[in-house]
Amino acid sequence: MKLKYLGNQKLLETHKTTFLCSRKCPSDIILKSLDWAKEKKDRGECVISGFHSQIEKDVFNILLKGNQPIILVLARGMKKRWPAAIKKAVENNRLLIISPFDDSVKYITQETANRRNALMAELADEIFLAFYTKGGNLHNLIKSVKDKRVKMFE
């Protein structure tokens, strides 16, 4: 699989925590996730995610307000246009965007999301799973990850 990059590839050399959360999660998990993101931002720790579910997007927006490194992995081909905040983070060498897909892949499917999630698990030093549905895609991914430290909310 040939990866496409936009941004600072040296971020791959940092300690990276993948953040994952199911699309549907309880409200207490949402609040805990936002606090988790603020803590990572304040500590300057690199977070890698697809930032696709709503809670992942909220975490991304918190991280963008900091100065720590961020890695965004797409479940589609590389986009041509980016919002100003993302362009600024790339220009400031604190954001790396990765796509494992050809530019012809324009839409996210369950298959492309699963491939993206597997890549994020492979790239990460540890995985933080905010919430998953038993038997769901994230649950299956975590069962397949044997060599990574997986953390969850207590």
FIDREN-872845 format. One record per residue: x, y, z of N, C-alpha, C in turn. Coordinates in Angstrom, 2 decimals, always signed. Layout:
residues N
+---------+---------+---------+---------+---------+---------+---------+---------+---------+
:     n_X :     n_Y :     n_Z :    ca_X :    ca_Y :    ca_Z :     c_X :     c_Y :     c_Z :
+---------+---------+---------+---------+---------+---------+---------+---------+---------+
:       X :       Y :       Z :       X :       Y :       Z :       X :       Y :       Z :
...
+---------+---------+---------+---------+---------+---------+---------+---------+---------+
This chain:
residues 154
+---------+---------+---------+---------+---------+---------+---------+---------+---------+
:     n_X :     n_Y :     n_Z :    ca_X :    ca_Y :    ca_Z :     c_X :     c_Y :     c_Z :
+---------+---------+---------+---------+---------+---------+---------+---------+---------+
:   +0.84 :   -1.17 :   +0.00 :   +0.00 :   +0.00 :   +0.00 :   +0.90 :   +1.24 :   +0.00 :
:   +0.71 :   +2.08 :   -0.99 :   +1.49 :   +3.32 :   -1.09 :   +0.72 :   +4.44 :   -0.41 :
:   +1.37 :   +5.06 :   +0.55 :   +0.73 :   +6.14 :   +1.29 :   +1.00 :   +7.48 :   +0.63 :
:   +0.03 :   +8.37 :   +0.70 :   +0.20 :   +9.74 :   +0.22 :   +0.21 :  +10.65 :   +1.43 :
:   +1.08 :  +11.66 :   +1.38 :   +1.28 :  +12.54 :   +2.53 :   +1.08 :  +14.00 :   +2.15 :
:   +0.55 :  +14.75 :   +3.09 :   +0.50 :  +16.20 :   +3.01 :   +0.90 :  +16.70 :   +4.38 :
:   +2.02 :  +17.42 :   +4.46 :   +2.45 :  +17.94 :   +5.74 :   +3.77 :  +17.35 :   +6.20 :
:   +4.02 :  +17.46 :   +7.49 :   +5.29 :  +17.13 :   +8.10 :   +5.42 :  +15.63 :   +8.41 :
:   +6.14 :  +14.90 :   +7.56 :   +6.29 :  +13.46 :   +7.74 :   +7.14 :  +13.11 :   +8.96 :
:   +7.89 :  +14.06 :   +9.49 :   +8.69 :  +13.80 :  +10.70 :   +7.80 :  +13.53 :  +11.91 :
:   +6.54 :  +13.90 :  +11.82 :   +5.61 :  +13.62 :  +12.93 :   +5.46 :  +12.11 :  +13.15 :
:   +5.75 :  +11.34 :  +12.12 :   +5.67 :   +9.88 :  +12.26 :   +6.73 :   +9.35 :  +13.23 :
:   +7.75 :  +10.15 :  +13.50 :   +8.82 :   +9.73 :  +14.40 :   +8.49 :  +10.01 :  +15.87 :
:   +7.39 :  +10.73 :  +16.14 :   +7.01 :  +11.06 :  +17.51 :   +6.21 :   +9.91 :  +18.13 :
:   +6.05 :   +9.96 :  +19.44 :   +5.17 :   +9.00 :  +20.12 :   +3.73 :   +9.38 :  +19.76 :
:   +2.98 :   +8.42 :  +19.24 :   +1.65 :   +8.69 :  +18.72 :   +0.59 :   +7.87 :  +19.44 :
:   -0.51 :   +8.53 :  +19.80 :   -1.66 :   +7.84 :  +20.37 :   -2.81 :   +7.95 :  +19.39 :
:   -3.33 :   +6.79 :  +18.97 :   -4.50 :   +6.80 :  +18.11 :   -5.74 :   +6.97 :  +18.97 :
:   -6.63 :   +7.88 :  +18.56 :   -7.90 :   +8.08 :  +19.25 :   -9.01 :   +7.51 :  +18.39 :
:   -9.81 :   +6.63 :  +18.98 :  -10.93 :   +6.01 :  +18.28 :  -12.18 :   +6.07 :  +19.16 :
:  -13.32 :   +6.28 :  +18.53 :  -14.59 :   +6.27 :  +19.26 :  -15.70 :   +5.91 :  +18.28 :
:  -16.58 :   +5.02 :  +18.70 :  -17.73 :   +4.66 :  +17.87 :  -18.59 :   +5.89 :  +17.60 :
:  -19.32 :   +5.83 :  +16.52 :  -20.18 :   +6.95 :  +16.14 :  -21.20 :   +7.26 :  +17.23 :
:  -21.75 :   +6.22 :  +17.83 :  -22.74 :   +6.40 :  +18.90 :  -22.07 :   +6.06 :  +20.23 :
:  -22.14 :   +7.01 :  +21.16 :  -21.56 :   +6.77 :  +22.47 :  -22.34 :   +7.54 :  +23.52 :
:  -22.26 :   +7.11 :  +24.77 :  -22.98 :   +7.80 :  +25.85 :  -22.42 :   +9.21 :  +26.09 :
:  -23.27 :  +10.08 :  +26.64 :  -22.88 :  +11.47 :  +26.85 :  -21.69 :  +11.60 :  +27.81 :
:  -21.57 :  +10.72 :  +28.80 :  -20.42 :  +10.83 :  +29.70 :  -19.11 :  +10.56 :  +28.98 :
:  -19.14 :   +9.72 :  +27.94 :  -17.94 :   +9.44 :  +27.14 :  -17.56 :  +10.67 :  +26.32 :
:  -18.57 :  +11.39 :  +25.83 :  -18.30 :  +12.61 :  +25.07 :  -17.55 :  +13.60 :  +25.95 :
:  -18.05 :  +13.83 :  +27.15 :  -17.40 :  +14.78 :  +28.06 :  -15.99 :  +14.32 :  +28.43 :
:  -15.83 :  +13.03 :  +28.71 :  -14.50 :  +12.50 :  +29.04 :  -13.55 :  +12.64 :  +27.86 :
:  -14.06 :  +12.43 :  +26.65 :  -13.22 :  +12.53 :  +25.45 :  -12.74 :  +13.96 :  +25.22 :
:  -13.61 :  +14.92 :  +25.48 :  -13.22 :  +16.33 :  +25.32 :  -12.15 :  +16.69 :  +26.35 :
:  -12.31 :  +16.21 :  +27.57 :  -11.28 :  +16.44 :  +28.59 :   -9.97 :  +15.76 :  +28.21 :
:  -10.06 :  +14.55 :  +27.66 :   -8.88 :  +13.80 :  +27.21 :   -8.13 :  +14.62 :  +26.15 :
:   -8.89 :  +15.17 :  +25.20 :   -8.28 :  +15.98 :  +24.13 :   -7.59 :  +17.21 :  +24.70 :
:   -8.22 :  +17.87 :  +25.65 :   -7.61 :  +19.06 :  +26.26 :   -6.32 :  +18.68 :  +26.97 :
:   -6.31 :  +17.54 :  +27.62 :   -5.10 :  +17.08 :  +28.31 :   -3.97 :  +16.81 :  +27.31 :
:   -4.29 :  +16.12 :  +26.21 :   -3.28 :  +15.85 :  +25.17 :   -2.76 :  +17.15 :  +24.58 :
:   -3.66 :  +18.10 :  +24.35 :   -3.27 :  +19.40 :  +23.80 :   -2.32 :  +20.11 :  +24.76 :
:   -2.70 :  +20.14 :  +26.03 :   -1.89 :  +20.84 :  +27.03 :   -0.53 :  +20.18 :  +27.23 :
:   -0.47 :  +18.87 :  +27.08 :   +0.80 :  +18.14 :  +27.24 :   +1.63 :  +18.16 :  +25.96 :
:   +1.04 :  +18.56 :  +24.84 :   +1.76 :  +18.61 :  +23.58 :   +1.98 :  +17.25 :  +22.95 :
:   +1.10 :  +16.29 :  +23.25 :   +1.26 :  +14.92 :  +22.76 :   +0.58 :  +14.72 :  +21.41 :
:   +1.23 :  +13.95 :  +20.55 :   +0.72 :  +13.69 :  +19.20 :   -0.45 :  +12.72 :  +19.23 :
:   -1.52 :  +13.11 :  +18.55 :   -2.71 :  +12.27 :  +18.43 :   -2.91 :  +11.96 :  +16.95 :
:   -3.21 :  +10.70 :  +16.67 :   -3.50 :  +10.25 :  +15.31 :   -4.93 :   +9.73 :  +15.28 :
:   -5.68 :  +10.12 :  +14.28 :   -7.06 :   +9.67 :  +14.18 :   -7.58 :   +9.94 :  +12.77 :
:   -8.72 :   +9.37 :  +12.48 :   -9.42 :   +9.68 :  +11.24 :  -10.30 :  +10.90 :  +11.46 :
:  -10.57 :  +11.22 :  +12.73 :  -11.39 :  +12.36 :  +13.10 :  -12.67 :  +12.38 :  +12.26 :
:  -13.33 :  +11.20 :  +12.22 :  -14.48 :  +11.04 :  +11.35 :  -15.81 :  +11.11 :  +12.11 :
:  -15.94 :  +10.36 :  +13.22 :  -17.18 :  +10.42 :  +13.99 :  -17.30 :  +11.82 :  +14.60 :
:  -18.49 :  +12.18 :  +15.05 :  -18.68 :  +13.53 :  +15.59 :  -17.77 :  +13.79 :  +16.78 :
:  -17.63 :  +12.84 :  +17.67 :  -16.77 :  +13.05 :  +18.83 :  -15.31 :  +13.16 :  +18.39 :
:  -14.90 :  +12.39 :  +17.38 :  -13.54 :  +12.51 :  +16.86 :  -13.32 :  +13.90 :  +16.25 :
:  -14.33 :  +14.43 :  +15.58 :  -14.24 :  +15.78 :  +15.01 :  -14.10 :  +16.81 :  +16.13 :
:  -14.86 :  +16.63 :  +17.21 :  -14.77 :  +17.56 :  +18.34 :  -13.38 :  +17.51 :  +18.97 :
:  -12.81 :  +16.32 :  +19.09 :  -11.45 :  +16.16 :  +19.62 :  -10.47 :  +16.88 :  +18.69 :
:  -10.63 :  +16.70 :  +17.39 :   -9.75 :  +17.35 :  +16.41 :   -9.79 :  +18.88 :  +16.57 :
:  -10.99 :  +19.43 :  +16.72 :  -11.12 :  +20.88 :  +16.86 :  -10.42 :  +21.39 :  +18.11 :
:  -10.46 :  +20.64 :  +19.19 :   -9.73 :  +21.02 :  +20.40 :   -8.23 :  +20.97 :  +20.13 :
:   -7.77 :  +19.88 :  +19.51 :   -6.34 :  +19.73 :  +19.23 :   -5.82 :  +20.82 :  +18.30 :
:   -6.63 :  +21.22 :  +17.33 :   -6.21 :  +22.26 :  +16.39 :   -5.92 :  +23.58 :  +17.09 :
:   -6.52 :  +23.80 :  +18.24 :   -6.31 :  +25.05 :  +18.98 :   -4.99 :  +25.05 :  +19.74 :
:   -4.31 :  +23.90 :  +19.80 :   -3.04 :  +23.81 :  +20.52 :   -1.86 :  +23.95 :  +19.58 :
:   -0.72 :  +23.45 :  +20.05 :   +0.50 :  +23.48 :  +19.25 :   +1.10 :  +22.10 :  +19.06 :
:   +0.47 :  +21.09 :  +19.61 :   +1.00 :  +19.73 :  +19.55 :   +0.81 :  +19.15 :  +18.15 :
:   +1.58 :  +18.11 :  +17.83 :   +1.44 :  +17.47 :  +16.52 :   +0.14 :  +16.67 :  +16.42 :
:   -0.39 :  +16.62 :  +15.20 :   -1.61 :  +15.87 :  +14.91 :   -1.38 :  +15.13 :  +13.60 :
:   -1.88 :  +13.90 :  +13.55 :   -1.84 :  +13.14 :  +12.29 :   -3.28 :  +12.74 :  +11.96 :
:   -3.72 :  +13.13 :  +10.77 :   -5.05 :  +12.83 :  +10.27 :   -4.90 :  +11.78 :   +9.18 :
:   -5.59 :  +10.65 :   +9.37 :   -5.54 :   +9.58 :   +8.37 :   -6.92 :   +9.51 :   +7.71 :
:   -6.91 :   +9.63 :   +6.40 :   -8.16 :   +9.65 :   +5.64 :   -8.62 :   +8.25 :   +5.26 :
:   -9.94 :   +8.11 :   +5.14 :  -10.53 :   +6.86 :   +4.66 :  -11.01 :   +7.05 :   +3.23 :
:  -10.29 :   +7.86 :   +2.50 :  -10.57 :   +8.18 :   +1.09 :   -9.28 :   +8.73 :   +0.49 :
:   -9.32 :   +9.09 :   -0.78 :   -8.15 :   +9.69 :   -1.41 :   -7.89 :  +11.08 :   -0.84 :
:   -6.73 :  +11.62 :   -1.13 :   -6.33 :  +12.94 :   -0.64 :   -7.27 :  +14.01 :   -1.22 :
:   -7.72 :  +14.88 :   -0.37 :   -8.57 :  +15.99 :   -0.81 :   -7.73 :  +17.05 :   -1.51 :
:   -8.37 :  +17.83 :   -2.34 :   -7.70 :  +18.93 :   -3.05 :   -7.79 :  +20.23 :   -2.25 :
:   -8.90 :  +20.43 :   -1.54 :   -9.11 :  +21.67 :   -0.79 :   -9.28 :  +21.36 :   +0.69 :
:   -8.72 :  +22.27 :   +1.51 :   -8.78 :  +22.11 :   +2.97 :   -9.23 :  +23.41 :   +3.61 :
:   -9.94 :  +23.31 :   +4.74 :  -10.30 :  +24.53 :   +5.48 :   -9.04 :  +25.28 :   +5.94 :
:   -9.18 :  +26.57 :   +6.19 :   -8.04 :  +27.42 :   +6.54 :   -7.30 :  +26.93 :   +7.78 :
:   -8.01 :  +26.46 :   +8.80 :   -7.35 :  +26.00 :  +10.04 :   -6.46 :  +24.79 :   +9.77 :
:   -6.88 :  +23.92 :   +8.88 :   -6.08 :  +22.74 :   +8.54 :   -4.87 :  +23.17 :   +7.72 :
:   -5.07 :  +24.06 :   +6.75 :   -3.94 :  +24.56 :   +5.95 :   -2.89 :  +25.22 :   +6.84 :
:   -3.36 :  +26.00 :   +7.81 :   -2.44 :  +26.69 :   +8.72 :   -1.64 :  +25.68 :   +9.54 :
:   -2.30 :  +24.63 :  +10.06 :   -1.60 :  +23.61 :  +10.85 :   -0.57 :  +22.87 :  +10.00 :
:   -0.88 :  +22.61 :   +8.73 :   +0.08 :  +21.98 :   +7.82 :   +1.26 :  +22.91 :   +7.59 :
:   +0.98 :  +24.18 :   +7.32 :   +2.04 :  +25.16 :   +7.08 :   +2.94 :  +25.34 :   +8.30 :
:   +2.38 :  +25.15 :   +9.49 :   +3.14 :  +25.28 :  +10.73 :   +3.84 :  +23.98 :  +11.13 :
:   +3.84 :  +23.01 :  +10.22 :   +4.52 :  +21.72 :  +10.40 :   +4.03 :  +20.93 :  +11.61 :
:   +2.77 :  +21.11 :  +12.00 :   +2.25 :  +20.36 :  +13.14 :   +1.12 :  +19.41 :  +12.77 :
:   +0.81 :  +19.34 :  +11.48 :   -0.23 :  +18.44 :  +11.01 :   +0.30 :  +17.65 :   +9.81 :
:   +0.10 :  +16.35 :   +9.89 :   +0.39 :  +15.45 :   +8.77 :   -0.91 :  +14.78 :   +8.38 :
:   -1.23 :  +14.83 :   +7.10 :   -2.42 :  +14.15 :   +6.58 :   -1.92 :  +12.99 :   +5.73 :
:   -2.48 :  +11.81 :   +5.99 :   -2.08 :  +10.60 :   +5.28 :   -3.30 :   +9.98 :   +4.62 :
:   -3.12 :   +9.51 :   +3.40 :   -4.17 :   +8.73 :   +2.73 :   -3.54 :   +7.47 :   +2.16 :
:   -4.12 :   +6.32 :   +2.50 :   -3.65 :   +5.07 :   +1.91 :   -4.38 :   +4.74 :   +0.60 :
:   -5.16 :   +5.70 :   +0.08 :   -6.00 :   +5.44 :   -1.08 :   -5.62 :   +6.33 :   -2.25 :
:   -5.93 :   +5.85 :   -3.43 :   -5.75 :   +6.62 :   -4.65 :   -6.70 :   +7.81 :   -4.62 :
:   -6.34 :   +8.87 :   -5.31 :   -7.17 :  +10.07 :   -5.34 :   -8.55 :   +9.83 :   -5.96 :
:   -8.70 :   +8.74 :   -6.68 :  -10.01 :   +8.42 :   -7.28 :  -11.02 :   +7.95 :   -6.24 :
:  -10.56 :   +7.58 :   -5.04 :  -11.48 :   +7.16 :   -3.97 :  -12.01 :   +8.42 :   -3.30 :
:  -13.26 :   +8.77 :   -3.64 :  -13.84 :  +10.05 :   -3.20 :  -14.76 :   +9.91 :   -1.99 :
:  -15.24 :   +8.71 :   -1.73 :  -16.23 :   +8.51 :   -0.68 :  -15.75 :   +7.49 :   +0.34 :
:  -16.14 :   +7.73 :   +1.58 :  -15.78 :   +6.81 :   +2.66 :  -16.82 :   +5.69 :   +2.71 :
:  -16.31 :   +4.47 :   +2.75 :  -17.16 :   +3.30 :   +2.90 :  -16.72 :   +2.56 :   +4.16 :
:  -17.48 :   +1.55 :   +4.55 :  -17.08 :   +0.76 :   +5.71 :  -15.73 :   +0.10 :   +5.46 :
:  -15.51 :   -0.34 :   +4.22 :  -14.23 :   -0.98 :   +3.87 :  -13.06 :   +0.01 :   +3.97 :
:  -13.24 :   +1.22 :   +3.43 :  -12.13 :   +2.18 :   +3.49 :  -11.90 :   +2.65 :   +4.93 :
:  -12.98 :   +2.76 :   +5.72 :  -12.82 :   +3.14 :   +7.14 :  -12.07 :   +2.04 :   +7.90 :
:  -12.38 :   +0.79 :   +7.62 :  -11.67 :   -0.31 :   +8.29 :  -10.19 :   -0.32 :   +7.92 :
:   -9.88 :   -0.08 :   +6.65 :   -8.47 :   -0.02 :   +6.23 :   -7.75 :   +1.15 :   +6.88 :
:   -8.42 :   +2.30 :   +6.95 :   -7.84 :   +3.46 :   +7.62 :   -7.57 :   +3.15 :   +9.09 :
:   -8.54 :   +2.55 :   +9.77 :   -8.39 :   +2.24 :  +11.19 :   -7.24 :   +1.26 :  +11.42 :
:   -7.10 :   +0.29 :  +10.54 :   -6.00 :   -0.68 :  +10.67 :   -4.65 :   +0.03 :  +10.49 :
:   -4.58 :   +0.97 :   +9.55 :   -3.34 :   +1.73 :   +9.34 :   -3.02 :   +2.57 :  +10.58 :
:   -4.02 :   +3.21 :  +11.15 :   -3.79 :   +4.03 :  +12.35 :   -3.29 :   +3.16 :  +13.50 :
:   -3.85 :   +1.98 :  +13.65 :   -3.41 :   +1.07 :  +14.71 :   -1.96 :   +0.66 :  +14.47 :
:   -1.61 :   +0.45 :  +13.22 :   -0.24 :   +0.06 :  +12.87 :   +0.76 :   +1.19 :  +13.15 :
:   +0.37 :   +2.42 :  +12.87 :   +1.26 :   +3.56 :  +13.03 :   +1.42 :   +3.99 :  +14.49 :
:   +0.44 :   +3.67 :  +15.32 :   +0.40 :   +4.19 :  +16.69 :   +1.31 :   +3.43 :  +17.65 :
:   +1.77 :   +4.17 :  +18.65 :   +2.50 :   +3.55 :  +19.76 :   +1.52 :   +3.02 :  +20.80 :
:   +0.39 :   +3.68 :  +20.91 :   -0.68 :   +3.20 :  +21.78 :   -2.01 :   +3.63 :  +21.18 :
:   -3.06 :   +2.96 :  +21.62 :   -4.40 :   +3.23 :  +21.10 :   -5.30 :   +3.61 :  +22.27 :
:   -6.02 :   +4.71 :  +22.12 :   -7.01 :   +5.09 :  +23.12 :   -8.38 :   +4.90 :  +22.49 :
:   -9.14 :   +3.98 :  +23.05 :  -10.47 :   +3.66 :  +22.56 :  -11.48 :   +4.25 :  +23.54 :
:  -12.09 :   +5.36 :  +23.15 :  -13.02 :   +6.05 :  +24.05 :  -14.27 :   +5.22 :  +24.29 :
:  -14.79 :   +4.61 :  +23.22 :  -16.00 :   +3.79 :  +23.34 :  -16.13 :   +2.94 :  +22.09 :
:  -16.63 :   +1.74 :  +22.25 :  -16.91 :   +0.88 :  +21.11 :  -18.18 :   +0.09 :  +21.38 :
:  -18.80 :   -0.36 :  +20.31 :  -19.97 :   -1.21 :  +20.39 :  -19.51 :   -2.65 :  +20.32 :
:  -19.93 :   -3.45 :  +21.27 :  -19.53 :   -4.86 :  +21.29 :  -19.92 :   -5.52 :  +19.97 :
:  -18.94 :   -6.18 :  +19.35 :  -19.17 :   -6.84 :  +18.07 :  -19.07 :   -5.90 :  +16.88 :
:  -18.83 :   -4.60 :  +17.13 :  -18.74 :   -3.63 :  +16.05 :  -17.35 :   -3.60 :  +15.43 :
:  -17.16 :   -2.71 :  +14.48 :  -15.90 :   -2.63 :  +13.74 :  -14.71 :   -2.30 :  +14.63 :
:  -14.88 :   -1.35 :  +15.55 :  -13.76 :   -1.00 :  +16.44 :  -13.44 :   -2.14 :  +17.40 :
:  -14.47 :   -2.83 :  +17.86 :  -14.26 :   -3.99 :  +18.73 :  -13.44 :   -5.05 :  +17.99 :
:  -13.79 :   -5.31 :  +16.75 :  -13.05 :   -6.29 :  +15.94 :  -11.62 :   -5.83 :  +15.69 :
:  -11.42 :   -4.55 :  +15.45 :  -10.07 :   -4.02 :  +15.25 :   -9.22 :   -4.23 :  +16.50 :
:   -9.76 :   -3.89 :  +17.65 :   -9.01 :   -3.99 :  +18.89 :   -8.67 :   -5.44 :  +19.21 :
:   -9.57 :   -6.35 :  +18.90 :   -9.28 :   -7.78 :  +19.12 :   -8.11 :   -8.23 :  +18.27 :
:   -7.92 :   -7.60 :  +17.11 :   -6.84 :   -8.01 :  +16.21 :   -5.50 :   -7.35 :  +16.56 :
:   -5.52 :   -6.34 :  +17.42 :   -4.31 :   -5.61 :  +17.79 :   -3.73 :   -6.25 :  +19.05 :
:   -2.67 :   -7.00 :  +18.89 :   -2.09 :   -7.72 :  +20.02 :   -0.90 :   -7.00 :  +20.62 :
:   -0.15 :   -6.26 :  +19.79 :   +1.13 :   -5.72 :  +20.22 :   +1.06 :   -4.25 :  +20.65 :
:   -0.11 :   -3.68 :  +20.70 :   -0.26 :   -2.28 :  +21.09 :   -0.92 :   -2.20 :  +22.47 :
:   -0.57 :   -1.16 :  +23.18 :   -1.26 :   -0.92 :  +24.44 :   -2.57 :   -0.22 :  +24.12 :
:   -3.67 :   -0.83 :  +24.52 :   -4.99 :   -0.24 :  +24.30 :   -5.49 :   +0.26 :  +25.65 :
:   -5.87 :   +1.53 :  +25.67 :   -6.40 :   +2.13 :  +26.90 :   -7.84 :   +2.56 :  +26.65 :
:   -8.60 :   +2.59 :  +27.74 :   -9.99 :   +3.05 :  +27.68 :  -10.27 :   +3.85 :  +28.93 :
:  -11.39 :   +4.54 :  +28.94 :  -11.82 :   +5.24 :  +30.14 :  -12.15 :   +4.22 :  +31.21 :
:  -11.82 :   +4.55 :  +32.45 :  -12.12 :   +3.65 :  +33.58 :  -13.60 :   +3.62 :  +33.82 :
+---------+---------+---------+---------+---------+---------+---------+---------+---------+
